[in-house]
């Protein structure tokens, strides 16, 4: 049992505490409050007014599947041989001992979403995991957590270089529609075969994409430009699927349409150069504009595009550009937990949730503040 005492506790729930205590037992948060009676057998950490908040969550990364510093051998995030690869599973390519994982946990990012990149129109399944563990299997919070898809420049560039479809935005959308239509027919044939008690030949790609049509998985749609955002909204309506808008760089241009669609936005990474045309209008004002309009917003690093361990810095820059401070804190804690469907376990300091906590020696949004302690599943991270 562990007690973190005399802390400024930011719960991401209804109430915060200026001189709070958090009691951890058996990997879970047992109690939060002020003037709590601390069990005699508890290991006590005196916070002395330091900030305790939920372990941060990066809602969009390629940690472990795109390994740093080793070139092609560690690049397992894009299967650039076929634009339609829904059957790929991130779990089969993640190295839990990759340096990005260590960077995450030692800087207070205790959970993250990782998975395929954006080379393909449909790229495969991603998952949510804790950032500590010896094997991926023991780190999993939710698998799968979504189906990666991509619009815009990336699939165009990859397959233009191979002189095959898709080479235009029209073809990207057409490839996706065709895949969903095949999956609809596949589901009908599968249902009919079951009713008739007849043999049925399974298709691994269509089995995977069927989970999107059945709303078991959201389509996690890479879309920077406003016109690409509108294309995915249009396709989502056609096939009645759930979507999260990934990147949403020009989301500020189509705010009303995003609000009407009801889709959450995972915004970023904004701390980059204008390395391609669809990033020309990137701004840290976007998450604040979307949040103020009522869109549920999370922030991303897109690691290794930008380093994962600066996630609170990206939130601070959004605040400096107009985002409400509380909304920015939510965008790296409870909002990604809700968007990813893991808020029953992580994202806030609440009795019964996993004891994933980070202790800052100052304001989490102050660049000079340091992470002093990190707890994942109630265990103190020592590395």
C-alpha positions as a printed NumPy array, in Angstrom:
array([[  0.   ,   0.   ,   0.   ],
       [  1.201,   3.501,  -0.926],
       [  0.017,   6.93 ,   0.197],
       [  0.918,  10.141,  -1.644],
       [  0.363,  12.828,   0.987],
       [ -0.072,  16.614,   1.012],
       [ -0.335,  17.044,  -2.756],
       [ -2.187,  19.334,  -5.102],
       [ -4.331,  16.635,  -6.696],
       [ -5.784,  17.253, -10.159],
       [ -8.293,  14.431, -10.477],
       [ -9.909,  15.199, -13.875],
       [-13.128,  14.386, -12.043],
       [-15.549,  16.762, -10.331],
       [-13.23 ,  17.841,  -7.507],
       [ -9.559,  18.711,  -7.057],
       [ -7.673,  18.925,  -3.761],
       [ -5.156,  21.535,  -2.624],
       [ -3.803,  19.354,   0.184],
       [ -4.914,  15.932,  -0.89 ],
       [ -3.893,  12.364,  -0.27 ],
       [ -4.083,   9.501,  -2.74 ],
       [ -4.006,   5.972,  -1.327],
       [ -2.983,   3.124,  -3.634],
       [ -3.69 ,  -0.524,  -2.866],
       [ -3.131,  -3.58 ,  -5.04 ],
       [ -2.526,  -1.494,  -8.145],
       [ -5.733,   0.504,  -7.821],
       [ -6.701,   3.881,  -6.424],
       [ -8.33 ,   3.1  ,  -3.112],
       [ -9.141,   6.561,  -1.801],
       [ -8.688,  10.271,  -2.57 ],
       [ -9.364,  13.164,  -0.266],
       [ -8.098,  15.505,   2.415],
       [ -7.272,  14.584,   6.004],
       [ -7.462,  10.891,   5.217],
       [ -6.351,   8.339,   7.76 ],
       [ -3.288,   6.67 ,   6.295],
       [ -2.958,   2.946,   7.079],
       [ -0.019,   2.137,   9.326],
       [  1.486,  -0.28 ,   6.796],
       [  1.428,   2.215,   3.909],
       [  4.603,   3.507,   2.272],
       [  4.221,   7.288,   2.483],
       [  5.459,   9.79 ,  -0.094],
       [  5.421,  13.372,   1.176],
       [  4.449,  15.494,  -1.814],
       [  4.768,  18.807,   0.037],
       [  2.403,  20.65 ,  -2.274],
       [  3.615,  19.149,  -5.531],
       [  1.16 ,  18.331,  -8.301],
       [ -0.311,  14.853,  -8.648],
       [ -2.358,  14.153, -11.757],
       [ -3.497,  11.106, -13.724],
       [ -0.873,   9.42 , -15.839],
       [ -0.957,  11.127, -19.215],
       [ -2.293,   9.376, -22.321],
       [ -1.036,   9.92 , -25.853],
       [ -3.932,   9.092, -28.145],
       [ -1.922,   8.63 , -31.355],
       [  1.625,   7.279, -31.648],
       [  3.728,   4.673, -33.39 ],
       [  5.74 ,   3.821, -30.29 ],
       [  7.284,   0.354, -30.396],
       [  6.206,  -0.286, -33.969],
       [  8.465,   2.441, -35.365],
       [ 11.695,   1.988, -33.448],
       [ 14.067,   4.912, -33.134],
       [ 17.554,   5.093, -34.528],
       [ 17.812,   1.726, -36.303],
       [ 16.471,   2.493, -39.775],
       [ 14.501,   0.036, -41.879],
       [ 14.918,  -2.849, -39.432],
       [ 12.736,  -1.087, -36.873],
       [ 10.248,   0.362, -39.357],
       [  7.266,  -1.976, -38.971],
       [  4.442,   0.537, -39.122],
       [  3.73 ,   0.724, -42.888],
       [  3.167,  -2.324, -45.117],
       [  3.562,  -0.481, -48.419],
       [  2.676,  -3.369, -50.707],
       [ -1.111,  -3.058, -50.805],
       [ -3.303,  -0.01 , -50.057],
       [ -5.898,  -2.159, -48.27 ],
       [ -4.466,  -4.034, -45.252],
       [ -7.114,  -4.138, -42.492],
       [ -5.88 ,  -7.564, -41.36 ],
       [ -2.564,  -6.228, -40.014],
       [ -2.342,  -6.179, -36.221],
       [ -0.046,  -3.807, -34.384],
       [  0.376,  -6.277, -31.543],
       [  2.501,  -8.455, -33.832],
       [  5.107,  -5.733, -34.444],
       [  5.551,  -3.862, -31.145],
       [  8.855,  -4.002, -29.318],
       [  8.051,  -3.185, -25.658],
       [ 11.732,  -2.464, -24.962],
       [ 11.988,   0.24 , -27.602],
       [ 13.437,   3.569, -26.421],
       [ 10.236,   5.49 , -27.127],
       [  8.42 ,   3.382, -24.54 ],
       [ 10.98 ,   4.327, -21.909],
       [ 10.787,   8.008, -22.879],
       [  7.026,   7.834, -22.419],
       [  6.842,   6.253, -18.984],
       [  9.727,   8.22 , -17.443],
       [  8.   ,  11.456, -18.401],
       [  4.56 ,  10.524, -17.085],
       [  2.863,   9.118, -20.193],
       [  1.496,   5.938, -18.701],
       [ -0.78 ,   4.772, -21.547],
       [ -0.779,   5.279, -25.288],
       [ -2.378,   4.231, -28.522],
       [  0.037,   2.805, -31.071],
       [ -0.383,   1.219, -34.453],
       [  0.095,   1.365, -38.218],
       [  1.125,   4.488, -40.085],
       [ -0.655,   6.359, -42.845],
       [  0.78 ,   4.872, -46.043],
       [ -2.311,   2.795, -46.771],
       [ -5.953,   3.698, -47.31 ],
       [ -6.714,   1.111, -44.629],
       [ -3.675,   0.236, -42.562],
       [ -4.67 ,  -2.235, -39.861],
       [ -5.582,  -2.557, -36.205],
       [ -4.101,  -0.431, -33.432],
       [ -4.206,  -0.929, -29.668],
       [ -3.92 ,   0.808, -26.305],
       [ -1.236,  -0.285, -23.872],
       [  0.547,   0.696, -20.681],
       [  4.09 ,   1.932, -21.152],
       [  5.756,  -0.584, -18.858],
       [  6.053,  -4.35 , -19.129],
       [  8.22 ,  -7.123, -20.466],
       [  5.835,  -8.306, -23.175],
       [  3.168,  -6.525, -25.173],
       [  0.583,  -9.04 , -24.008],
       [  0.926,  -7.999, -20.365],
       [  0.82 ,  -4.286, -21.263],
       [ -2.46 ,  -4.292, -23.183],
       [ -5.343,  -2.14 , -22.011],
       [ -7.466,  -2.634, -25.122],
       [ -6.779,  -4.634, -28.265],
       [ -7.83 ,  -3.83 , -30.874],
       [ -8.797,  -0.225, -30.233],
       [ -9.479,   0.925, -33.773],
       [ -8.82 ,   0.508, -37.487],
       [ -6.312,   2.88 , -39.079],
       [ -7.269,   4.639, -42.305],
       [ -5.612,   7.472, -44.222],
       [ -6.693,  10.223, -46.58 ],
       [ -4.743,  12.889, -48.404],
       [ -1.108,  13.061, -49.418],
       [  0.39 ,   9.971, -47.797],
       [ -1.391,   7.131, -49.645],
       [ -1.291,   9.213, -52.834],
       [  2.475,   9.605, -52.607],
       [  3.226,   5.984, -51.696],
       [  1.206,   4.436, -54.531],
       [  2.005,   7.107, -57.099],
       [  5.634,   6.066, -56.634],
       [  4.548,   2.478, -57.354],
       [  2.508,   3.588, -60.368],
       [ -0.723,   2.073, -59.08 ],
       [ -3.974,   3.146, -57.422],
       [ -4.62 ,   5.225, -55.407],
       [ -2.876,   8.182, -57.027],
       [ -5.625,  10.764, -56.414],
       [ -7.938,  11.727, -53.566],
       [-10.814,  10.333, -55.625],
       [ -9.115,   6.95 , -55.736],
       [ -8.388,   6.967, -52.003],
       [-12.082,   7.449, -51.28 ],
       [-13.096,   4.932, -53.944],
       [-10.76 ,   2.251, -52.554],
       [-12.316,   2.728, -49.137],
       [-15.878,   2.606, -50.402],
       [-15.144,  -0.535, -52.41 ],
       [-13.702,  -2.236, -49.35 ],
       [-16.736,  -1.413, -47.215],
       [-19.082,  -2.618, -49.956],
       [-17.22 ,  -5.925, -50.169],
       [-17.452,  -6.251, -46.402],
       [-21.206,  -5.58 , -46.455],
       [-21.69 ,  -8.345, -49.037],
       [-19.374, -10.607, -47.052],
       [-21.418, -10.153, -43.876],
       [-24.652, -10.966, -45.714],
       [-23.138, -14.114, -47.225],
       [-21.738, -15.13 , -43.852],
       [-25.097, -14.658, -42.139],
       [-26.894, -16.608, -44.891],
       [-24.389, -19.47 , -44.687],
       [-24.855, -19.669, -40.934],
       [-28.647, -19.684, -41.238],
       [-28.449, -22.418, -43.881],
       [-25.791, -24.304, -41.905],
       [-23.506, -24.263, -44.93 ],
       [-19.706, -24.008, -45.051],
       [-18.298, -20.524, -45.47 ],
       [-14.861, -19.469, -46.672],
       [-13.475, -16.806, -44.387],
       [-11.515, -13.789, -45.643],
       [ -9.092, -12.317, -43.112],
       [ -9.264,  -8.8  , -44.577],
       [-13.046,  -8.707, -44.679],
       [-13.305, -10.251, -41.228],
       [-11.267,  -7.333, -39.897],
       [-13.082,  -4.564, -41.766],
       [-16.441,  -6.083, -40.786],
       [-15.713,  -5.064, -37.203],
       [-15.83 ,  -1.438, -38.33 ],
       [-19.163,  -1.939, -40.084],
       [-20.506,  -3.633, -36.945],
       [-19.308,  -0.677, -34.844],
       [-17.041,  -2.899, -32.802],
       [-14.133,  -0.663, -33.833],
       [-13.944,   2.989, -34.868],
       [-12.201,   3.974, -38.064],
       [ -9.231,   6.072, -36.987],
       [ -9.011,   8.357, -39.99 ],
       [ -5.805,  10.251, -40.764],
       [ -7.032,  13.527, -42.288],
       [ -5.143,  16.82 , -42.218],
       [ -6.873,  18.998, -44.779],
       [-10.452,  20.228, -44.443],
       [-11.563,  18.57 , -47.682],
       [-10.19 ,  15.221, -46.478],
       [-12.027,  15.667, -43.177],
       [-15.248,  16.216, -45.11 ],
       [-14.609,  13.112, -47.227],
       [-14.371,  10.868, -44.176],
       [-17.482,  12.463, -42.66 ],
       [-19.283,  11.76 , -45.933],
       [-18.134,   8.116, -46.031],
       [-18.977,   7.619, -42.35 ],
       [-22.554,   8.715, -43.038],
       [-22.806,   6.432, -46.082],
       [-21.788,   3.334, -44.149],
       [-22.962,   4.329, -40.643],
       [-19.585,   3.807, -38.952],
       [-17.859,   5.353, -35.951],
       [-14.868,   7.576, -36.653],
       [-12.16 ,   9.459, -34.802],
       [-10.564,  12.316, -36.722],
       [ -6.818,  11.848, -36.468],
       [ -4.601,  14.948, -36.908],
       [ -7.511,  17.223, -37.905],
       [ -4.997,  19.93 , -38.827],
       [ -7.533,  22.101, -40.649],
       [-10.38 ,  21.2  , -38.308],
       [-10.765,  24.881, -37.446],
       [-12.024,  25.443, -41.013],
       [-14.916,  22.975, -40.715],
       [-15.83 ,  23.256, -37.032],
       [-19.602,  23.243, -37.53 ],
       [-19.449,  20.177, -39.743],
       [-17.351,  18.268, -37.194],
       [-19.745,  19.242, -34.406],
       [-22.726,  18.082, -36.491],
       [-20.992,  14.77 , -37.259],
       [-20.337,  14.2  , -33.545],
       [-16.847,  12.774, -34.031],
       [-13.975,  13.391, -31.591],
       [-10.71 ,  14.906, -32.8  ],
       [ -7.193,  13.788, -31.91 ],
       [ -5.219,  16.871, -32.913],
       [ -1.557,  17.183, -33.838],
       [  1.314,  17.008, -34.101],
       [  1.627,  20.766, -34.453],
       [  5.231,  21.194, -33.327],
       [  6.532,  20.401, -36.806],
       [  7.645,  22.221, -39.918],
       [  5.318,  22.675, -42.871],
       [  6.862,  19.593, -44.416],
       [  4.007,  18.984, -46.86 ],
       [  1.193,  20.939, -48.438],
       [ -1.542,  19.649, -46.133],
       [  0.302,  21.111, -43.123],
       [  0.465,  24.666, -44.461],
       [ -2.303,  25.909, -42.153],
       [ -1.344,  24.021, -39.018],
       [ -1.752,  26.057, -35.835],
       [ -1.938,  25.488, -32.086],
       [ -5.232,  27.389, -32.13 ],
       [ -7.038,  24.387, -33.65 ],
       [ -7.58 ,  22.291, -30.48 ],
       [ -8.927,  25.297, -28.561],
       [-11.291,  26.278, -31.36 ],
       [-12.64 ,  22.737, -31.611],
       [-12.986,  22.274, -27.843],
       [-14.792,  25.575, -27.415],
       [-17.274,  24.494, -30.091],
       [-18.028,  21.297, -28.167],
       [-15.798,  18.75 , -29.919],
       [-14.12 ,  16.22 , -27.612],
       [-10.417,  16.88 , -28.201],
       [ -7.298,  14.885, -27.408],
       [ -3.729,  15.839, -28.274],
       [ -1.125,  13.61 , -29.881],
       [  2.618,  13.461, -30.376],
       [  2.472,  11.097, -33.36 ],
       [  5.779,   9.802, -31.967],
       [  8.348,   9.477, -33.49 ],
       [  7.225,  12.427, -35.644],
       [  7.714,  14.581, -32.537],
       [  8.95 ,  13.216, -29.188],
       [  6.297,  11.669, -26.989],
       [  7.796,  12.92 , -23.737],
       [  6.906,  16.54 , -24.583],
       [  3.152,  15.803, -24.574],
       [  2.432,  18.314, -21.752],
       [  4.42 ,  20.937, -23.687],
       [  2.098,  20.484, -26.673],
       [ -0.845,  21.047, -24.321],
       [  0.815,  24.16 , -22.875],
       [  1.337,  25.571, -26.378],
       [ -2.356,  24.995, -27.081],
       [ -3.201,  26.94 , -23.91 ],
       [ -0.909,  29.773, -24.996],
       [ -2.848,  29.824, -28.284],
       [ -6.229,  30.136, -26.595],
       [ -7.272,  26.695, -25.371],
       [ -8.89 ,  26.604, -21.939],
       [ -6.407,  25.265, -19.395],
       [ -8.767,  22.636, -17.979],
       [ -9.638,  21.447, -21.484],
       [ -5.936,  21.133, -22.281],
       [ -5.402,  18.972, -19.199],
       [ -8.368,  16.84 , -20.228],
       [ -6.89 ,  16.545, -23.728],
       [ -3.935,  14.546, -22.359],
       [ -5.814,  12.56 , -19.686],
       [ -9.534,  11.818, -19.529],
       [-10.467,  12.819, -23.103],
       [ -8.088,  10.374, -24.814],
       [ -9.197,   7.717, -22.323],
       [-12.83 ,   8.265, -23.333],
       [-12.079,   8.49 , -27.052],
       [-10.061,   5.26 , -26.911],
       [-12.681,   3.5  , -24.794],
       [-10.469,   2.867, -21.76 ],
       [-11.83 ,   5.463, -19.319],
       [-13.104,   2.701, -17.045],
       [ -9.461,   2.077, -16.109],
       [ -7.403,   5.206, -16.797],
       [ -7.572,   8.938, -17.458],
       [ -8.589,  10.273, -14.053],
       [ -7.902,   9.829, -10.368],
       [-10.963,   7.963,  -9.18 ],
       [-11.545,   5.175,  -6.694],
       [-11.271,   1.794,  -8.38 ],
       [ -9.29 ,   2.958, -11.402],
       [ -5.746,   1.848, -12.153],
       [ -3.182,   3.673, -10.028],
       [ -1.468,   5.434, -12.938],
       [ -0.162,   8.699, -11.517],
       [  2.49 ,  11.3  , -12.217],
       [  4.007,  13.731,  -9.697],
       [  5.316,  17.063, -11.004],
       [  7.467,  19.379,  -8.92 ],
       [  5.558,  22.351, -10.383],
       [  2.925,  23.341, -12.902],
       [  2.667,  20.53 , -15.508],
       [  2.452,  23.205, -18.21 ],
       [  5.628,  24.973, -17.074],
       [  8.5  ,  23.766, -19.25 ],
       [ 10.867,  23.961, -16.281],
       [  8.746,  21.588, -14.183],
       [ 10.113,  18.082, -13.743],
       [  8.473,  14.713, -13.337],
       [  9.488,  13.445,  -9.898],
       [  7.581,  10.177,  -9.676],
       [  5.548,   7.968, -11.964],
       [  3.283,   5.115, -10.893],
       [  1.825,   2.59 , -13.331],
       [ -0.578,  -0.011, -11.95 ],
       [  0.485,   1.172,  -8.507],
       [  4.144,   0.365,  -9.136],
       [  6.753,   3.101,  -8.961],
       [  8.723,   3.446, -12.198],
       [ 12.43 ,   3.578, -11.355],
       [ 14.058,   3.976, -14.771]])
